[in-house]
Amino acid sequence: MFIFIRQRKLNNTNEKIAHLSWCALIALYINNHRHPSQDAAQEDLFLRRWLTNAQHQKRFPKEVAGSLNDIICYSRQLSRKVRIKEYLLDIWNSYSRSEEDPLSL
């Protein structure tokens, strides 16, 4: 099954950071379908590696580089109670909520 997504120009830094988190979450989703028996620790390891690879390969614009580095550093400091997946979901959800209601900022 293929999903075709219309590409559009990302206008601001928040949108680019939200796109970064969306890409990481989609990569995790695909990985979980390939390896369905993963636990939360394995998901964290996968996301940490994916984010580090994205940084080294410069997959995202320069405006996001600082935030990507912050996410990687933060993911190394997270306790076992807070998962990288939830952190990325929070980033994505905060952006998508602000898009629905721009006055809520």
Gaussian input, Z-matrix of N, CA and C with variables (Angstrom, degrees):
# hf/3-21g

backbone

0 1
 N
 C     1     B1
 C     2     B2     1     A1
 N     3     B3     2     A2     1     D1
 C     4     B4     3     A3     2     D2
 C     5     B5     4     A4     3     D3
 N     6     B6     5     A5     4     D4
 C     7     B7     6     A6     5     D5
 C     8     B8     7     A7     6     D6
 N     9     B9     8     A8     7     D7
 C    10    B10     9     A9     8     D8
 C    11    B11    10    A10     9     D9
 N    12    B12    11    A11    10    D10
 C    13    B13    12    A12    11    D11
 C    14    B14    13    A13    12    D12
 N    15    B15    14    A14    13    D13
 C    16    B16    15    A15    14    D14
 C    17    B17    16    A16    15    D15
 N    18    B18    17    A17    16    D16
 C    19    B19    18    A18    17    D17
 C    20    B20    19    A19    18    D18
 N    21    B21    20    A20    19    D19
 C    22    B22    21    A21    20    D20
 C    23    B23    22    A22    21    D21
 N    24    B24    23    A23    22    D22
 C    25    B25    24    A24    23    D23
 C    26    B26    25    A25    24    D24
 N    27    B27    26    A26    25    D25
 C    28    B28    27    A27    26    D26
 C    29    B29    28    A28    27    D27
 N    30    B30    29    A29    28    D28
 C    31    B31    30    A30    29    D29
 C    32    B32    31    A31    30    D30
 N    33    B33    32    A32    31    D31
 C    34    B34    33    A33    32    D32
 C    35    B35    34    A34    33    D33
 N    36    B36    35    A35    34    D34
 C    37    B37    36    A36    35    D35
 C    38    B38    37    A37    36    D36
 N    39    B39    38    A38    37    D37
 C    40    B40    39    A39    38    D38
 C    41    B41    40    A40    39    D39
 N    42    B42    41    A41    40    D40
 C    43    B43    42    A42    41    D41
 C    44    B44    43    A43    42    D42
 N    45    B45    44    A44    43    D43
 C    46    B46    45    A45    44    D44
 C    47    B47    46    A46    45    D45
 N    48    B48    47    A47    46    D46
 C    49    B49    48    A48    47    D47
 C    50    B50    49    A49    48    D48
 N    51    B51    50    A50    49    D49
 C    52    B52    51    A51    50    D50
 C    53    B53    52    A52    51    D51
 N    54    B54    53    A53    52    D52
 C    55    B55    54    A54    53    D53
 C    56    B56    55    A55    54    D54
 N    57    B57    56    A56    55    D55
 C    58    B58    57    A57    56    D56
 C    59    B59    58    A58    57    D57
 N    60    B60    59    A59    58    D58
 C    61    B61    60    A60    59    D59
 C    62    B62    61    A61    60    D60
 N    63    B63    62    A62    61    D61
 C    64    B64    63    A63    62    D62
 C    65    B65    64    A64    63    D63
 N    66    B66    65    A65    64    D64
 C    67    B67    66    A66    65    D65
 C    68    B68    67    A67    66    D66
 N    69    B69    68    A68    67    D67
 C    70    B70    69    A69    68    D68
 C    71    B71    70    A70    69    D69
 N    72    B72    71    A71    70    D70
 C    73    B73    72    A72    71    D71
 C    74    B74    73    A73    72    D72
 N    75    B75    74    A74    73    D73
 C    76    B76    75    A75    74    D74
 C    77    B77    76    A76    75    D75
 N    78    B78    77    A77    76    D76
 C    79    B79    78    A78    77    D77
 C    80    B80    79    A79    78    D78
 N    81    B81    80    A80    79    D79
 C    82    B82    81    A81    80    D80
 C    83    B83    82    A82    81    D81
 N    84    B84    83    A83    82    D82
 C    85    B85    84    A84    83    D83
 C    86    B86    85    A85    84    D84
 N    87    B87    86    A86    85    D85
 C    88    B88    87    A87    86    D86
 C    89    B89    88    A88    87    D87
 N    90    B90    89    A89    88    D88
 C    91    B91    90    A90    89    D89
 C    92    B92    91    A91    90    D90
 N    93    B93    92    A92    91    D91
 C    94    B94    93    A93    92    D92
 C    95    B95    94    A94    93    D93
 N    96    B96    95    A95    94    D94
 C    97    B97    96    A96    95    D95
 C    98    B98    97    A97    96    D96
 N    99    B99    98    A98    97    D97
 C   100   B100    99    A99    98    D98
 C   101   B101   100   A100    99    D99
 N   102   B102   101   A101   100   D100
 C   103   B103   102   A102   101   D101
 C   104   B104   103   A103   102   D102
 N   105   B105   104   A104   103   D103
 C   106   B106   105   A105   104   D104
 C   107   B107   106   A106   105   D105
 N   108   B108   107   A107   106   D106
 C   109   B109   108   A108   107   D107
 C   110   B110   109   A109   108   D108
 N   111   B111   110   A110   109   D109
 C   112   B112   111   A111   110   D110
 C   113   B113   112   A112   111   D111
 N   114   B114   113   A113   112   D112
 C   115   B115   114   A114   113   D113
 C   116   B116   115   A115   114   D114
 N   117   B117   116   A116   115   D115
 C   118   B118   117   A117   116   D116
 C   119   B119   118   A118   117   D117
 N   120   B120   119   A119   118   D118
 C   121   B121   120   A120   119   D119
 C   122   B122   121   A121   120   D120
 N   123   B123   122   A122   121   D121
 C   124   B124   123   A123   122   D122
 C   125   B125   124   A124   123   D123
 N   126   B126   125   A125   124   D124
 C   127   B127   126   A126   125   D125
 C   128   B128   127   A127   126   D126
 N   129   B129   128   A128   127   D127
 C   130   B130   129   A129   128   D128
 C   131   B131   130   A130   129   D129
 N   132   B132   131   A131   130   D130
 C   133   B133   132   A132   131   D131
 C   134   B134   133   A133   132   D132
 N   135   B135   134   A134   133   D133
 C   136   B136   135   A135   134   D134
 C   137   B137   136   A136   135   D135
 N   138   B138   137   A137   136   D136
 C   139   B139   138   A138   137   D137
 C   140   B140   139   A139   138   D138
 N   141   B141   140   A140   139   D139
 C   142   B142   141   A141   140   D140
 C   143   B143   142   A142   141   D141
 N   144   B144   143   A143   142   D142
 C   145   B145   144   A144   143   D143
 C   146   B146   145   A145   144   D144
 N   147   B147   146   A146   145   D145
 C   148   B148   147   A147   146   D146
 C   149   B149   148   A148   147   D147
 N   150   B150   149   A149   148   D148
 C   151   B151   150   A150   149   D149
 C   152   B152   151   A151   150   D150
 N   153   B153   152   A152   151   D151
 C   154   B154   153   A153   152   D152
 C   155   B155   154   A154   153   D153
 N   156   B156   155   A155   154   D154
 C   157   B157   156   A156   155   D155
 C   158   B158   157   A157   156   D156
 N   159   B159   158   A158   157   D157
 C   160   B160   159   A159   158   D158
 C   161   B161   160   A160   159   D159
 N   162   B162   161   A161   160   D160
 C   163   B163   162   A162   161   D161
 C   164   B164   163   A163   162   D162
 N   165   B165   164   A164   163   D163
 C   166   B166   165   A165   164   D164
 C   167   B167   166   A166   165   D165
 N   168   B168   167   A167   166   D166
 C   169   B169   168   A168   167   D167
 C   170   B170   169   A169   168   D168
 N   171   B171   170   A170   169   D169
 C   172   B172   171   A171   170   D170
 C   173   B173   172   A172   171   D171
 N   174   B174   173   A173   172   D172
 C   175   B175   174   A174   173   D173
 C   176   B176   175   A175   174   D174
 N   177   B177   176   A176   175   D175
 C   178   B178   177   A177   176   D176
 C   179   B179   178   A178   177   D177
 N   180   B180   179   A179   178   D178
 C   181   B181   180   A180   179   D179
 C   182   B182   181   A181   180   D180
 N   183   B183   182   A182   181   D181
 C   184   B184   183   A183   182   D182
 C   185   B185   184   A184   183   D183
 N   186   B186   185   A185   184   D184
 C   187   B187   186   A186   185   D185
 C   188   B188   187   A187   186   D186
 N   189   B189   188   A188   187   D187
 C   190   B190   189   A189   188   D188
 C   191   B191   190   A190   189   D189
 N   192   B192   191   A191   190   D190
 C   193   B193   192   A192   191   D191
 C   194   B194   193   A193   192   D192
 N   195   B195   194   A194   193   D193
 C   196   B196   195   A195   194   D194
 C   197   B197   196   A196   195   D195
 N   198   B198   197   A197   196   D196
 C   199   B199   198   A198   197   D197
 C   200   B200   199   A199   198   D198
 N   201   B201   200   A200   199   D199
 C   202   B202   201   A201   200   D200
 C   203   B203   202   A202   201   D201
 N   204   B204   203   A203   202   D202
 C   205   B205   204   A204   203   D203
 C   206   B206   205   A205   204   D204
 N   207   B207   206   A206   205   D205
 C   208   B208   207   A207   206   D206
 C   209   B209   208   A208   207   D207
 N   210   B210   209   A209   208   D208
 C   211   B211   210   A210   209   D209
 C   212   B212   211   A211   210   D210
 N   213   B213   212   A212   211   D211
 C   214   B214   213   A213   212   D212
 C   215   B215   214   A214   213   D213
 N   216   B216   215   A215   214   D214
 C   217   B217   216   A216   215   D215
 C   218   B218   217   A217   216   D216
 N   219   B219   218   A218   217   D217
 C   220   B220   219   A219   218   D218
 C   221   B221   220   A220   219   D219
 N   222   B222   221   A221   220   D220
 C   223   B223   222   A222   221   D221
 C   224   B224   223   A223   222   D222
 N   225   B225   224   A224   223   D223
 C   226   B226   225   A225   224   D224
 C   227   B227   226   A226   225   D225
 N   228   B228   227   A227   226   D226
 C   229   B229   228   A228   227   D227
 C   230   B230   229   A229   228   D228
 N   231   B231   230   A230   229   D229
 C   232   B232   231   A231   230   D230
 C   233   B233   232   A232   231   D231
 N   234   B234   233   A233   232   D232
 C   235   B235   234   A234   233   D233
 C   236   B236   235   A235   234   D234
 N   237   B237   236   A236   235   D235
 C   238   B238   237   A237   236   D236
 C   239   B239   238   A238   237   D237
 N   240   B240   239   A239   238   D238
 C   241   B241   240   A240   239   D239
 C   242   B242   241   A241   240   D240
 N   243   B243   242   A242   241   D241
 C   244   B244   243   A243   242   D242
 C   245   B245   244   A244   243   D243
 N   246   B246   245   A245   244   D244
 C   247   B247   246   A246   245   D245
 C   248   B248   247   A247   246   D246
 N   249   B249   248   A248   247   D247
 C   250   B250   249   A249   248   D248
 C   251   B251   250   A250   249   D249
 N   252   B252   251   A251   250   D250
 C   253   B253   252   A252   251   D251
 C   254   B254   253   A253   252   D252
 N   255   B255   254   A254   253   D253
 C   256   B256   255   A255   254   D254
 C   257   B257   256   A256   255   D255
 N   258   B258   257   A257   256   D256
 C   259   B259   258   A258   257   D257
 C   260   B260   259   A259   258   D258
 N   261   B261   260   A260   259   D259
 C   262   B262   261   A261   260   D260
 C   263   B263   262   A262   261   D261
 N   264   B264   263   A263   262   D262
 C   265   B265   264   A264   263   D263
 C   266   B266   265   A265   264   D264
 N   267   B267   266   A266   265   D265
 C   268   B268   267   A267   266   D266
 C   269   B269   268   A268   267   D267
 N   270   B270   269   A269   268   D268
 C   271   B271   270   A270   269   D269
 C   272   B272   271   A271   270   D270
 N   273   B273   272   A272   271   D271
 C   274   B274   273   A273   272   D272
 C   275   B275   274   A274   273   D273
 N   276   B276   275   A275   274   D274
 C   277   B277   276   A276   275   D275
 C   278   B278   277   A277   276   D276
 N   279   B279   278   A278   277   D277
 C   280   B280   279   A279   278   D278
 C   281   B281   280   A280   279   D279
 N   282   B282   281   A281   280   D280
 C   283   B283   282   A282   281   D281
 C   284   B284   283   A283   282   D282
 N   285   B285   284   A284   283   D283
 C   286   B286   285   A285   284   D284
 C   287   B287   286   A286   285   D285
 N   288   B288   287   A287   286   D286
 C   289   B289   288   A288   287   D287
 C   290   B290   289   A289   288   D288
 N   291   B291   290   A290   289   D289
 C   292   B292   291   A291   290   D290
 C   293   B293   292   A292   291   D291
 N   294   B294   293   A293   292   D292
 C   295   B295   294   A294   293   D293
 C   296   B296   295   A295   294   D294
 N   297   B297   296   A296   295   D295
 C   298   B298   297   A297   296   D296
 C   299   B299   298   A298   297   D297
 N   300   B300   299   A299   298   D298
 C   301   B301   300   A300   299   D299
 C   302   B302   301   A301   300   D300
 N   303   B303   302   A302   301   D301
 C   304   B304   303   A303   302   D302
 C   305   B305   304   A304   303   D303
 N   306   B306   305   A305   304   D304
 C   307   B307   306   A306   305   D305
 C   308   B308   307   A307   306   D306
 N   309   B309   308   A308   307   D307
 C   310   B310   309   A309   308   D308
 C   311   B311   310   A310   309   D309
 N   312   B312   311   A311   310   D310
 C   313   B313   312   A312   311   D311
 C   314   B314   313   A313   312   D312

   B1=1.4394
   B2=1.5224
   B3=1.2937
   B4=1.4554
   B5=1.5236
   B6=1.2919
   B7=1.4562
   B8=1.5171
   B9=1.3004
   B10=1.4454
   B11=1.5194
   B12=1.3019
   B13=1.4506
   B14=1.5165
   B15=1.2994
   B16=1.4498
   B17=1.5296
   B18=1.3080
   B19=1.4562
   B20=1.5174
   B21=1.3178
   B22=1.4456
   B23=1.5096
   B24=1.2873
   B25=1.4522
   B26=1.5304
   B27=1.3375
   B28=1.4515
   B29=1.5197
   B30=1.3338
   B31=1.4563
   B32=1.5192
   B33=1.3135
   B34=1.4545
   B35=1.5206
   B36=1.3130
   B37=1.4592
   B38=1.5247
   B39=1.3256
   B40=1.4628
   B41=1.5165
   B42=1.3186
   B43=1.4573
   B44=1.5263
   B45=1.3205
   B46=1.4693
   B47=1.5244
   B48=1.3118
   B49=1.4691
   B50=1.5286
   B51=1.3251
   B52=1.4624
   B53=1.5285
   B54=1.3257
   B55=1.4640
   B56=1.5260
   B57=1.3149
   B58=1.4594
   B59=1.5319
   B60=1.3184
   B61=1.4604
   B62=1.5351
   B63=1.3240
   B64=1.4679
   B65=1.5254
   B66=1.3220
   B67=1.4709
   B68=1.5238
   B69=1.3319
   B70=1.4653
   B71=1.5287
   B72=1.3298
   B73=1.4581
   B74=1.5258
   B75=1.3207
   B76=1.4688
   B77=1.5280
   B78=1.3332
   B79=1.4693
   B80=1.5319
   B81=1.3242
   B82=1.4676
   B83=1.5268
   B84=1.3154
   B85=1.4701
   B86=1.5325
   B87=1.3278
   B88=1.4673
   B89=1.5244
   B90=1.3253
   B91=1.4651
   B92=1.5302
   B93=1.3269
   B94=1.4622
   B95=1.5202
   B96=1.3262
   B97=1.4590
   B98=1.5154
   B99=1.3284
   B100=1.4692
   B101=1.5272
   B102=1.3187
   B103=1.4660
   B104=1.5311
   B105=1.3381
   B106=1.4693
   B107=1.5246
   B108=1.2970
   B109=1.4648
   B110=1.5304
   B111=1.3166
   B112=1.4545
   B113=1.5276
   B114=1.3222
   B115=1.4607
   B116=1.5310
   B117=1.3194
   B118=1.4713
   B119=1.5269
   B120=1.3232
   B121=1.4698
   B122=1.5302
   B123=1.3250
   B124=1.4639
   B125=1.5307
   B126=1.3326
   B127=1.4650
   B128=1.5228
   B129=1.3308
   B130=1.4647
   B131=1.5262
   B132=1.3227
   B133=1.4557
   B134=1.5252
   B135=1.3419
   B136=1.4601
   B137=1.5261
   B138=1.3347
   B139=1.4636
   B140=1.5282
   B141=1.3284
   B142=1.4618
   B143=1.5309
   B144=1.3284
   B145=1.4758
   B146=1.5268
   B147=1.3240
   B148=1.4610
   B149=1.5275
   B150=1.3305
   B151=1.4641
   B152=1.5341
   B153=1.3305
   B154=1.4655
   B155=1.5197
   B156=1.3367
   B157=1.4666
   B158=1.5263
   B159=1.3194
   B160=1.4706
   B161=1.5245
   B162=1.3205
   B163=1.4633
   B164=1.5257
   B165=1.3331
   B166=1.4596
   B167=1.5220
   B168=1.3263
   B169=1.4640
   B170=1.5237
   B171=1.3341
   B172=1.4675
   B173=1.5315
   B174=1.3296
   B175=1.4714
   B176=1.5194
   B177=1.3188
   B178=1.4551
   B179=1.5247
   B180=1.3412
   B181=1.4689
   B182=1.5324
   B183=1.3166
   B184=1.4649
   B185=1.5185
   B186=1.3255
   B187=1.4665
   B188=1.5295
   B189=1.3194
   B190=1.4552
   B191=1.5290
   B192=1.3207
   B193=1.4672
   B194=1.5296
   B195=1.3146
   B196=1.4654
   B197=1.5147
   B198=1.3183
   B199=1.4644
   B200=1.5248
   B201=1.3155
   B202=1.4629
   B203=1.5246
   B204=1.3207
   B205=1.4615
   B206=1.5312
   B207=1.3277
   B208=1.4689
   B209=1.5265
   B210=1.3250
   B211=1.4733
   B212=1.5242
   B213=1.3364
   B214=1.4662
   B215=1.5303
   B216=1.3222
   B217=1.4765
   B218=1.5239
   B219=1.3239
   B220=1.4584
   B221=1.5291
   B222=1.3353
   B223=1.4689
   B224=1.5226
   B225=1.3181
   B226=1.4670
   B227=1.5190
   B228=1.3278
   B229=1.4591
   B230=1.5267
   B231=1.3240
   B232=1.4636
   B233=1.5205
   B234=1.2989
   B235=1.4561
   B236=1.5269
   B237=1.2926
   B238=1.4623
   B239=1.5304
   B240=1.3182
   B241=1.4605
   B242=1.5236
   B243=1.3352
   B244=1.4621
   B245=1.5234
   B246=1.2970
   B247=1.4710
   B248=1.5243
   B249=1.3111
   B250=1.4668
   B251=1.5234
   B252=1.3146
   B253=1.4653
   B254=1.5261
   B255=1.3320
   B256=1.4608
   B257=1.5190
   B258=1.3168
   B259=1.4607
   B260=1.5266
   B261=1.3410
   B262=1.4649
   B263=1.5278
   B264=1.3281
   B265=1.4674
   B266=1.5235
   B267=1.3314
   B268=1.4671
   B269=1.5247
   B270=1.3362
   B271=1.4670
   B272=1.5215
   B273=1.3216
   B274=1.4596
   B275=1.5295
   B276=1.3217
   B277=1.4678
   B278=1.5214
   B279=1.3204
   B280=1.4637
   B281=1.5209
   B282=1.3322
   B283=1.4611
   B284=1.5246
   B285=1.3273
   B286=1.4664
   B287=1.5245
   B288=1.3446
   B289=1.4618
   B290=1.5192
   B291=1.3255
   B292=1.4597
   B293=1.5281
   B294=1.3273
   B295=1.4601
   B296=1.5243
   B297=1.3287
   B298=1.4687
   B299=1.5181
   B300=1.3327
   B301=1.4575
   B302=1.5179
   B303=1.3335
   B304=1.4646
   B305=1.5211
   B306=1.3253
   B307=1.4620
   B308=1.5268
   B309=1.3403
   B310=1.4582
   B311=1.5121
   B312=1.3151
   B313=1.4619
   B314=1.4901
   A1=108.88
   A2=117.05
   A3=122.05
   A4=109.69
   A5=114.57
   A6=120.58
   A7=107.07
   A8=116.62
   A9=121.08
   A10=109.06
   A11=115.05
   A12=120.65
   A13=108.28
   A14=114.87
   A15=120.17
   A16=108.92
   A17=115.91
   A18=119.37
   A19=109.88
   A20=114.68
   A21=119.82
   A22=107.99
   A23=115.44
   A24=120.28
   A25=109.67
   A26=114.94
   A27=120.10
   A28=107.91
   A29=116.46
   A30=120.92
   A31=115.22
   A32=118.34
   A33=117.77
   A34=110.96
   A35=115.75
   A36=121.41
   A37=111.65
   A38=118.13
   A39=120.17
   A40=111.71
   A41=115.97
   A42=120.51
   A43=110.48
   A44=116.69
   A45=120.40
   A46=111.12
   A47=117.42
   A48=120.90
   A49=109.85
   A50=117.13
   A51=120.78
   A52=109.97
   A53=117.01
   A54=121.17
   A55=110.48
   A56=116.98
   A57=121.59
   A58=110.45
   A59=117.40
   A60=120.04
   A61=110.98
   A62=116.88
   A63=121.03
   A64=110.32
   A65=117.48
   A66=121.25
   A67=111.21
   A68=116.91
   A69=120.89
   A70=110.69
   A71=116.84
   A72=120.34
   A73=111.89
   A74=117.46
   A75=121.07
   A76=109.88
   A77=117.37
   A78=120.92
   A79=110.22
   A80=116.91
   A81=120.78
   A82=110.53
   A83=116.95
   A84=121.57
   A85=110.56
   A86=116.53
   A87=120.83
   A88=110.28
   A89=116.03
   A90=119.99
   A91=111.29
   A92=117.77
   A93=120.80
   A94=112.24
   A95=117.53
   A96=119.82
   A97=111.15
   A98=116.64
   A99=119.96
   A100=111.36
   A101=116.96
   A102=123.17
   A103=108.28
   A104=117.96
   A105=120.99
   A106=115.73
   A107=119.80
   A108=120.06
   A109=113.03
   A110=117.91
   A111=120.47
   A112=111.40
   A113=115.00
   A114=118.93
   A115=109.38
   A116=116.20
   A117=120.89
   A118=112.43
   A119=117.67
   A120=120.39
   A121=110.74
   A122=117.20
   A123=120.71
   A124=110.84
   A125=116.92
   A126=120.17
   A127=110.45
   A128=117.10
   A129=120.76
   A130=111.23
   A131=116.39
   A132=120.45
   A133=110.98
   A134=116.50
   A135=119.89
   A136=111.22
   A137=117.46
   A138=121.12
   A139=111.76
   A140=117.04
   A141=119.80
   A142=110.05
   A143=116.72
   A144=120.49
   A145=110.84
   A146=117.06
   A147=120.47
   A148=110.24
   A149=116.60
   A150=120.63
   A151=111.23
   A152=116.63
   A153=120.32
   A154=110.73
   A155=117.10
   A156=120.21
   A157=111.02
   A158=116.92
   A159=120.50
   A160=110.12
   A161=116.64
   A162=120.63
   A163=110.65
   A164=117.48
   A165=120.69
   A166=112.26
   A167=117.24
   A168=121.49
   A169=112.53
   A170=116.83
   A171=122.70
   A172=111.15
   A173=115.61
   A174=121.84
   A175=113.16
   A176=117.25
   A177=120.71
   A178=110.15
   A179=117.59
   A180=121.37
   A181=112.66
   A182=114.84
   A183=121.45
   A184=112.62
   A185=117.03
   A186=120.73
   A187=112.04
   A188=117.17
   A189=122.30
   A190=111.65
   A191=117.49
   A192=121.38
   A193=112.37
   A194=117.73
   A195=120.94
   A196=111.83
   A197=116.11
   A198=120.13
   A199=111.27
   A200=116.52
   A201=120.44
   A202=109.74
   A203=116.70
   A204=120.53
   A205=110.58
   A206=117.07
   A207=120.81
   A208=111.50
   A209=116.93
   A210=120.82
   A211=109.92
   A212=116.95
   A213=120.56
   A214=110.50
   A215=116.63
   A216=120.15
   A217=111.19
   A218=116.40
   A219=121.08
   A220=110.49
   A221=116.94
   A222=120.06
   A223=111.42
   A224=117.33
   A225=120.65
   A226=111.49
   A227=117.10
   A228=121.43
   A229=113.24
   A230=117.21
   A231=120.15
   A232=111.54
   A233=116.11
   A234=120.65
   A235=108.82
   A236=115.64
   A237=119.92
   A238=112.05
   A239=117.57
   A240=120.56
   A241=112.44
   A242=116.41
   A243=120.76
   A244=107.71
   A245=116.64
   A246=122.09
   A247=111.26
   A248=115.17
   A249=120.75
   A250=109.61
   A251=116.35
   A252=120.96
   A253=110.46
   A254=117.28
   A255=120.54
   A256=111.53
   A257=116.92
   A258=120.97
   A259=110.83
   A260=117.06
   A261=120.99
   A262=111.01
   A263=117.03
   A264=119.88
   A265=111.34
   A266=116.89
   A267=120.20
   A268=111.23
   A269=116.14
   A270=119.86
   A271=109.71
   A272=116.42
   A273=121.03
   A274=111.23
   A275=116.66
   A276=120.37
   A277=112.23
   A278=118.00
   A279=119.34
   A280=110.52
   A281=117.22
   A282=119.03
   A283=111.03
   A284=117.32
   A285=119.45
   A286=110.99
   A287=117.98
   A288=120.31
   A289=111.27
   A290=116.93
   A291=119.10
   A292=111.30
   A293=117.41
   A294=120.88
   A295=111.14
   A296=116.32
   A297=119.86
   A298=111.95
   A299=116.09
   A300=121.50
   A301=109.88
   A302=117.63
   A303=120.29
   A304=113.37
   A305=119.18
   A306=121.22
   A307=112.53
   A308=117.59
   A309=121.07
   A310=112.73
   A311=118.31
   A312=121.15
   A313=108.74
   D1=129.41
   D2=178.61
   D3=-113.89
   D4=140.81
   D5=176.61
   D6=-113.93
   D7=122.83
   D8=178.77
   D9=-99.15
   D10=124.89
   D11=-178.95
   D12=-117.17
   D13=128.70
   D14=178.62
   D15=-70.59
   D16=125.43
   D17=179.30
   D18=-81.18
   D19=143.29
   D20=175.32
   D21=-141.71
   D22=161.19
   D23=-178.29
   D24=-74.87
   D25=130.94
   D26=177.97
   D27=-83.98
   D28=126.37
   D29=-168.95
   D30=-89.56
   D31=-40.12
   D32=-175.14
   D33=-128.68
   D34=171.29
   D35=-175.95
   D36=-64.55
   D37=-40.46
   D38=178.83
   D39=-60.18
   D40=-39.71
   D41=178.49
   D42=-65.14
   D43=-37.90
   D44=179.45
   D45=-69.45
   D46=-38.06
   D47=177.54
   D48=-67.75
   D49=-40.29
   D50=176.71
   D51=-63.10
   D52=-38.41
   D53=177.34
   D54=-63.81
   D55=-41.17
   D56=176.80
   D57=-58.84
   D58=-47.36
   D59=-179.66
   D60=-65.80
   D61=-37.84
   D62=177.46
   D63=-62.24
   D64=-44.20
   D65=179.19
   D66=-61.63
   D67=-43.14
   D68=179.07
   D69=-63.35
   D70=-41.06
   D71=179.61
   D72=-67.70
   D73=-37.05
   D74=176.87
   D75=-66.88
   D76=-41.20
   D77=177.04
   D78=-60.51
   D79=-40.94
   D80=177.68
   D81=-65.23
   D82=-42.16
   D83=178.46
   D84=-58.34
   D85=-46.68
   D86=179.46
   D87=-64.28
   D88=-43.15
   D89=179.22
   D90=-62.56
   D91=-39.01
   D92=179.59
   D93=-66.82
   D94=-28.21
   D95=176.21
   D96=-75.29
   D97=-30.74
   D98=177.00
   D99=-77.18
   D100=-33.98
   D101=-177.29
   D102=-130.98
   D103=77.40
   D104=-170.46
   D105=-69.05
   D106=-15.06
   D107=-175.16
   D108=-94.57
   D109=22.56
   D110=-178.79
   D111=-75.03
   D112=141.78
   D113=173.80
   D114=-96.24
   D115=179.98
   D116=-174.69
   D117=-63.11
   D118=-36.15
   D119=179.66
   D120=-65.50
   D121=-38.68
   D122=177.83
   D123=-68.58
   D124=-35.95
   D125=175.58
   D126=-63.07
   D127=-43.44
   D128=178.13
   D129=-60.73
   D130=-44.01
   D131=179.03
   D132=-62.33
   D133=-44.05
   D134=178.12
   D135=-59.78
   D136=-47.50
   D137=-178.60
   D138=-65.10
   D139=-40.26
   D140=178.53
   D141=-61.78
   D142=-43.62
   D143=178.31
   D144=-66.32
   D145=-41.18
   D146=-179.32
   D147=-62.75
   D148=-45.18
   D149=179.84
   D150=-64.33
   D151=-40.70
   D152=178.52
   D153=-65.06
   D154=-42.03
   D155=177.27
   D156=-64.21
   D157=-40.03
   D158=178.46
   D159=-61.57
   D160=-37.91
   D161=179.04
   D162=-67.89
   D163=-46.30
   D164=-178.21
   D165=-67.76
   D166=-34.24
   D167=-179.25
   D168=-86.63
   D169=-4.11
   D170=179.63
   D171=53.27
   D172=52.79
   D173=-178.90
   D174=-74.10
   D175=-19.20
   D176=-174.10
   D177=-120.61
   D178=160.39
   D179=-176.22
   D180=-62.06
   D181=162.24
   D182=-178.60
   D183=-59.57
   D184=-32.68
   D185=-179.33
   D186=-61.19
   D187=-24.13
   D188=-175.99
   D189=-95.28
   D190=-12.74
   D191=-173.95
   D192=-55.85
   D193=-44.21
   D194=179.54
   D195=-64.47
   D196=-42.67
   D197=179.36
   D198=-68.16
   D199=-37.70
   D200=177.30
   D201=-62.03
   D202=-44.43
   D203=177.36
   D204=-62.01
   D205=-41.02
   D206=177.95
   D207=-62.48
   D208=-41.27
   D209=179.21
   D210=-64.11
   D211=-42.42
   D212=179.46
   D213=-63.41
   D214=-46.74
   D215=178.51
   D216=-62.42
   D217=-42.36
   D218=179.62
   D219=-64.41
   D220=-38.64
   D221=-178.88
   D222=-65.25
   D223=-29.10
   D224=177.68
   D225=-74.33
   D226=-23.97
   D227=-177.25
   D228=-95.31
   D229=-8.50
   D230=-175.89
   D231=-65.14
   D232=143.24
   D233=174.93
   D234=-77.99
   D235=174.04
   D236=179.16
   D237=-69.65
   D238=-18.66
   D239=-179.07
   D240=-78.96
   D241=-27.01
   D242=-179.86
   D243=-109.57
   D244=122.37
   D245=-177.01
   D246=-99.59
   D247=153.01
   D248=179.03
   D249=-61.73
   D250=-37.81
   D251=179.92
   D252=-57.42
   D253=-46.45
   D254=179.63
   D255=-65.28
   D256=-37.40
   D257=177.94
   D258=-62.84
   D259=-45.11
   D260=178.05
   D261=-66.56
   D262=-37.81
   D263=175.93
   D264=-62.63
   D265=-38.73
   D266=177.20
   D267=-62.42
   D268=-41.57
   D269=178.08
   D270=-61.51
   D271=-48.95
   D272=-178.38
   D273=-63.19
   D274=-46.34
   D275=-178.29
   D276=-65.44
   D277=-38.07
   D278=179.25
   D279=-65.69
   D280=-36.58
   D281=177.40
   D282=-71.22
   D283=-45.12
   D284=-176.08
   D285=-66.68
   D286=-33.10
   D287=175.49
   D288=-66.68
   D289=-39.56
   D290=-179.24
   D291=-70.16
   D292=-25.63
   D293=175.97
   D294=-71.80
   D295=-36.40
   D296=179.95
   D297=-70.06
   D298=-40.35
   D299=-177.74
   D300=-131.93
   D301=86.43
   D302=-174.92
   D303=-62.68
   D304=-19.78
   D305=-179.97
   D306=-80.53
   D307=-9.62
   D308=-178.21
   D309=-77.87
   D310=-6.44
   D311=179.06
   D312=-70.67

